[in-house]
Amino acid sequence: MKVLDLCCSQGHGFEGWFSSEDDYASQLGRGLIGCPLCADTCISRRPSAPRLNLSGARAPRPSSAEAAATPAAAPPLSPEKALQAAWMQAVRHVIAHTEDVGERFPEEARRMHYGEIEARGIRGQASPEQREALLDEGIEIASLPMPQALKEPLQ
């Protein structure tokens, strides 16, 4: 199994797992590898160091009491990765706490705004013209781009 550090043309970094170098090259050539954030298929490989398991270089393991008392510190994230992680967390929160009404979004937003139905958190699609019309009616909305990977079930 090959675990590769990949990057799209927008600078989003992510990992890809492949059975071999040939498998990676084949999928890349067929345009099957896409950025999980923006779905860009212009992918390049980032340099990465392989993980080496050196049996003689292991530090002694702490006892279970010591391990529980001292939590492992995660390496600090770069500002770019921290922003990417925060955005993904916000998108996941929106998905978990709203109902997807799809293309019915403008109608559902209007019905809630005018008191025809109970207000609830919704998300969906609206054209630029529909968004402008909602704003003109005083209906507050926000656009949030959703990564393609979160719109489909993961395997």
C-alpha positions in Angstrom: 0.0 0.0 0.0 1.4 3.4 -1.0 0.3 6.5 1.0 1.1 9.6 -1.0 0.9 13.3 -0.1 -1.0 15.0 -2.9 -1.9 18.6 -3.7 -4.4 20.2 -6.1 -3.7 23.3 -8.2 -5.5 25.4 -5.6 -3.0 24.3 -2.9 -5.2 22.0 -0.9 -3.2 19.1 0.5 -4.6 15.6 1.1 -3.5 12.0 1.2 -4.1 9.3 -1.4 -3.8 5.6 -0.8 -2.9 3.4 -3.7 -2.0 -0.3 -4.2 1.1 0.6 -6.1 2.9 3.4 -8.0 1.4 2.1 -11.2 -2.1 2.3 -9.7 -1.5 6.0 -8.8 -0.1 6.8 -12.3 -3.1 5.0 -13.9 -5.7 6.8 -11.8 -4.0 10.1 -12.3 -3.8 9.6 -16.1 -7.6 8.8 -16.2 -8.5 11.8 -14.1 -9.9 9.7 -11.3 -8.1 11.5 -8.5 -9.8 14.7 -7.3 -9.3 17.1 -4.5 -11.8 16.3 -1.7 -12.3 20.0 -1.1 -12.7 21.5 -4.5 -12.9 18.5 -6.9 -9.9 19.8 -8.9 -8.3 16.9 -10.9 -5.1 18.8 -11.6 -3.1 16.8 -8.9 0.6 16.8 -8.1 2.6 14.8 -5.7 4.2 16.5 -2.7 7.6 15.2 -1.4 7.1 13.0 1.6 9.4 10.9 3.8 8.6 7.2 4.2 7.9 5.9 7.6 10.7 3.7 8.8 10.1 1.1 11.5 13.5 0.5 13.1 13.2 -2.1 15.8 16.4 -1.1 17.6 15.5 2.6 17.7 12.3 2.3 19.8 12.1 4.3 23.0 10.9 2.4 26.0 7.1 2.4 26.3 5.6 4.3 29.3 3.4 2.4 31.6 -0.3 2.7 31.2 -0.5 5.0 34.2 2.1 7.3 32.7 0.5 7.3 29.3 -2.9 8.3 30.8 -1.3 11.1 32.8 0.5 12.6 29.8 -1.6 13.0 26.7 0.3 12.9 23.4 0.6 16.3 21.8 -0.4 16.6 18.2 2.0 18.5 16.0 1.0 22.1 15.3 -0.9 22.7 12.1 0.3 25.2 9.5 -2.0 28.2 9.2 -3.2 26.9 5.9 -4.0 23.5 7.2 -5.7 24.9 10.3 -7.9 27.1 8.2 -8.8 24.1 5.9 -9.6 22.0 9.0 -11.8 24.7 10.5 -13.7 25.1 7.2 -14.3 21.4 6.9 -15.4 21.2 10.5 -17.9 24.1 9.8 -19.2 22.4 6.7 -19.7 19.1 8.6 -21.5 21.0 11.3 -23.9 22.6 8.8 -24.6 19.3 7.2 -25.2 17.6 10.5 -27.6 20.3 11.8 -29.6 21.2 8.7 -32.1 19.6 6.4 -31.1 19.3 2.7 -34.1 20.6 0.7 -32.2 20.6 -2.6 -33.7 22.8 -5.3 -36.7 23.6 -3.2 -34.5 25.9 -1.1 -36.0 29.3 -2.3 -39.6 28.1 -1.7 -38.8 26.6 1.7 -37.0 29.8 2.8 -39.9 31.9 1.7 -42.5 29.7 3.5 -40.5 29.9 6.7 -39.9 33.7 6.3 -43.7 34.3 5.9 -44.7 32.0 8.7 -46.4 29.4 6.6 -44.2 26.6 8.1 -42.1 26.3 11.3 -38.6 27.8 11.0 -35.8 25.2 10.9 -32.2 24.9 9.5 -32.2 24.2 5.8 -29.7 24.0 3.0 -30.0 23.5 -0.7 -29.3 25.0 -4.1 -30.4 28.4 -5.5 -29.4 30.2 -8.6 -27.7 33.6 -8.3 -31.0 35.2 -9.4 -33.0 33.2 -6.8 -30.5 34.3 -4.1 -30.8 37.9 -5.1 -34.6 37.7 -5.0 -34.5 36.2 -1.5 -32.2 39.0 -0.3 -34.5 41.6 -1.9 -37.4 40.2 0.1 -35.4 40.5 3.3 -34.8 36.8 3.7 -31.3 36.3 5.1 -29.3 33.5 3.4 -25.6 32.6 3.3 -23.7 30.8 0.5 -21.4 28.0 1.7 -19.6 26.0 -1.0 -19.7 22.3 -0.2 -16.8 20.0 -1.2 -17.9 17.4 -3.6 -16.6 14.7 -1.3 -19.1 15.6 1.4 -22.0 15.5 -1.1 -21.5 11.8 -1.8 -21.3 8.8 0.5 -17.8 7.7 1.3 -16.7 4.1 0.5 
